[in-house]
Amino acid sequence: MSDVYAAISADPLDGSTVDEFVWRSGSGAVVSFQGIVRDHDGGRGVVSLDYRAHPEAERFLRECCEEIATRSGLRVAAEHRVGSLTIGDPALIAAVAAPHRAEAFEACAALVDLIKTKVPIWKRQHFADGVSEWVGL
């Protein structure tokens, strides 16, 4: 489907890639989401994260984008980072363009929720106390 873009990357993510992909002259709204590495989780200090992906994770990501594009009729894009990330790094960037903001917000939220449940990417958190743990396994 040409109305979607999906990528898994070990390189730092740039939100302009997904925004530029989805925007067209008929778009009155581009809604973007950036999932950023934060410095805490559950009251514990986090110093970094590692993301690991199944070899077919990009296919799963594309399927999520295609599902939302099919449901909404909108252009959809998403990128997920893998490898070692530090505080402030974007881990997931998603964008949807629509004629009006409400449908763009709704589709972008649905996309992010779908990605978090369907794409086989796993996160290992490294805490300030030296302990690390895998999340959601």
C-alpha positions in Angstrom: 0.0 0.0 0.0 1.5 3.3 -1.0 -0.2 5.3 1.7 2.0 3.9 4.4 5.6 4.1 5.4 7.1 1.8 8.1 10.7 1.4 9.2 12.8 -0.1 11.9 16.1 1.7 12.3 19.3 1.5 14.4 20.0 5.1 13.5 18.5 8.1 15.4 15.0 8.9 14.3 14.0 12.2 12.7 10.3 13.1 13.0 10.4 15.1 9.7 10.6 11.8 7.8 7.2 10.6 8.9 5.6 14.0 8.8 6.8 14.6 5.2 5.6 11.2 4.1 2.0 11.7 5.3 1.5 15.3 4.4 -0.3 16.2 1.2 -1.8 19.5 0.0 -5.3 18.4 1.1 -4.1 17.7 4.7 -5.4 20.2 7.2 -3.8 18.4 10.0 -0.7 16.3 10.6 -0.6 14.6 14.0 2.7 13.2 15.1 3.6 11.2 18.2 7.1 10.7 19.6 7.7 8.2 22.3 10.8 9.5 24.1 13.1 7.7 26.5 12.4 9.1 30.0 14.6 9.1 33.1 12.2 7.1 35.3 9.8 4.2 35.5 7.8 3.0 38.4 9.6 5.4 40.8 13.1 4.1 39.7 15.7 6.1 37.9 16.3 5.0 34.3 19.7 5.7 32.6 19.2 4.0 29.2 17.2 1.5 27.2 18.0 -1.2 24.7 15.4 -2.2 22.1 15.7 -5.5 20.3 13.4 -6.5 17.4 12.2 -9.8 15.9 13.7 -10.2 12.4 10.3 -9.5 10.9 9.4 -6.6 13.1 9.3 -4.2 10.2 6.7 -6.3 8.5 4.5 -6.2 11.6 5.0 -2.4 11.8 3.9 -2.1 8.2 0.9 -4.2 8.8 -0.1 -1.9 11.7 0.2 1.1 9.5 -1.7 -0.6 6.7 -4.5 -1.5 9.1 -4.9 2.0 10.3 -4.7 3.4 6.8 -7.4 1.0 5.6 -9.7 1.7 8.5 -9.3 5.5 8.3 -8.5 6.1 4.6 -5.6 8.3 5.7 -1.8 8.4 5.1 0.1 6.7 7.9 3.8 6.4 8.8 5.8 5.0 11.7 9.4 4.4 12.6 10.8 2.5 15.6 14.3 2.6 16.8 16.3 -0.4 17.9 19.7 -0.6 19.7 20.9 1.5 22.7 19.0 4.7 23.4 19.7 7.3 26.1 17.4 9.7 27.9 15.7 12.0 25.5 16.1 9.8 22.4 12.9 9.2 20.3 12.1 5.4 20.3 8.9 5.6 18.2 7.7 8.2 15.9 4.3 7.9 14.2 2.3 10.4 12.1 -1.1 10.6 10.4 -2.4 13.3 8.0 -6.0 14.1 7.6 -8.3 16.9 6.3 -9.3 17.7 9.9 -7.5 17.3 13.3 -10.0 15.1 15.1 -9.6 12.2 12.6 -5.8 12.6 12.6 -5.6 12.5 16.4 -7.9 9.5 16.5 -6.0 7.6 13.9 -2.6 8.4 15.4 -3.6 7.2 18.8 -5.0 4.0 17.4 -1.8 3.5 15.4 0.4 3.9 18.5 -1.8 1.5 20.5 -1.7 -1.1 17.8 2.1 -0.8 17.4 2.6 -1.3 21.2 0.5 -4.5 21.1 1.4 -6.1 17.8 5.0 -5.3 16.9 7.6 -7.7 18.4 10.1 -5.2 19.8 11.4 -5.7 23.3 12.7 -3.1 25.7 15.4 -3.6 28.4 15.7 -0.8 30.9 18.9 0.0 32.7 18.3 1.6 36.1 20.4 4.1 38.0 21.1 1.4 40.7 22.8 -0.8 38.1 20.0 -3.3 37.7 18.4 -4.0 34.3 15.2 -5.7 33.3 13.2 -6.6 30.3 9.8 -5.0 30.0 6.7 -6.8 28.9 8.2 -10.2 28.1 
